[in-house]
């Protein structure tokens, strides 16, 4: 699998996703990368460009609830692999891949910092599900089952300084003061980013969005 970024325009990526969706059966496309690399934006742009063809299912819907994170003593590390219901996510992907019924996926709501069950309907008529999340290529179980359930996985690469800047600004937008935001981006989030970046060579495509394309 490729480990070097391949500059792509949004149009090129949409065309590739469209071809994947036109094979005659339900396909799952994974979009992964480190925090603030632009995964959610790219996944959303793909789905917007393919109305009625693609639906977005983010991994973030499988965050453990705030109360459970506190009970487990993991709240300070929220976003690490063991702060998600990974087995539940794998089970959902199996149902999505089968494509035999309407599947209701959960959605993470930033305004309440909690997942909401049954928020994203995916009917069997949708040929392409875009699955977005940090840990689609981890080699540890149960995460290790995910690549076998996805038809392609794209790893989104971004200049590290720009990624850290975006991540810090995101934390500020969510209410942290600048010092706390910078510490979070370079602390817990950075450890997660390094774990994720080590999985890039397992991707089918390592993408660096061309400068003229929004990301």
HELIX and SHEET records of a PDB file:
HELIX    1   1 UNK A   10  UNK A   21  1                                  12    
HELIX    2   2 UNK A   39  UNK A   49  1                                  11    
HELIX    3   3 UNK A   59  UNK A   62  5                                   4    
HELIX    4   4 UNK A   66  UNK A   72  1                                   7    
HELIX    5   5 UNK A   75  UNK A   77  5                                   3    
HELIX    6   6 UNK A   81  UNK A   83  5                                   3    
HELIX    7   7 UNK A   86  UNK A   98  1                                  13    
HELIX    8   8 UNK A  143  UNK A  145  5                                   3    
HELIX    9   9 UNK A  147  UNK A  149  5                                   3    
HELIX   10  10 UNK A  160  UNK A  173  1                                  14    
HELIX   11  11 UNK A  178  UNK A  186  1                                   9    
HELIX   12  12 UNK A  188  UNK A  197  1                                  10    
HELIX   13  13 UNK A  200  UNK A  202  5                                   3    
SHEET    1   A 6 UNK A   6  UNK A   8  0                                        
SHEET    2   A 6 UNK A 205  UNK A 209  1                                        
SHEET    3   A 6 UNK A 152  UNK A 156  1                                        
SHEET    4   A 6 UNK A  27  UNK A  32  1                                        
SHEET    5   A 6 UNK A 128  UNK A 132  1                                        
SHEET    6   A 6 UNK A  54  UNK A  58  1                                        
SHEET    1   B 2 UNK A 103  UNK A 109  0                                        
SHEET    2   B 2 UNK A 114  UNK A 122 -1                                        
END                                                                             
